[in-house]
Amino acid sequence: MKPTVKFLLSHPFHFLSLGFGSGLLPKMPGTWGTLAALIIYILLSPIILTNFSFVAILITLILLGILGIFCIKKTGEVLGDVDHSSIVWDEMVPFWTLLFCIPQRLELFLAAFVLFRLFDITKPQPAKYFDQKVKNSFGVMMDDYVAAIYAALGIFLINHFI
């Protein structure tokens, strides 16, 4: 099933799972979802980072990840594929977590975007394990968290040596 705007708006879980509509864009929906996450982060982070504590933001990111597991499960059931290409919430929340954990500089955000997409596409272990062996919404989320961890390591190396 190819989701439509009507499907996107039919349930709040679908709206989140499909990345506010970014997952409906043709070709490379994961990249579009990550780009949407980057834009949202850049727009909202000045407000969020100045008005909420580190712990509050971290708890929110954890809750968004847990919510994602339920949203992706529901949307995946309706679409007939828990890892349907239009589901991009699994890119968004781990990428927001990555951006929150790195120095807040635009050039590092752009490097994080490239590294995150690289690791999300190539799926180095244990991301490949989650992608191939854990065929549920938890596995869908976890392979992107692994990509975010690898990207964070890359950003810390870039920031330290350059």
TAMOLIN-V166855 format. One record per run of one state. SS is the DSSP state (H for helix, E for strand, L for the rest). FROM is the first residue (numbers start at 1). LEN is the number of residues. If there is no record, write none. Layout:
SS_FROM_LEN, SS_FROM_LEN
This chain:
L_1_4, H_5_5, L_10_2, H_12_6, L_18_1, H_19_6, L_25_4, H_29_23, L_52_2, H_54_26, L_80_9, H_89_13, L_102_4, H_106_17, L_123_4, H_127_7, L_134_3, H_137_25, L_162_1
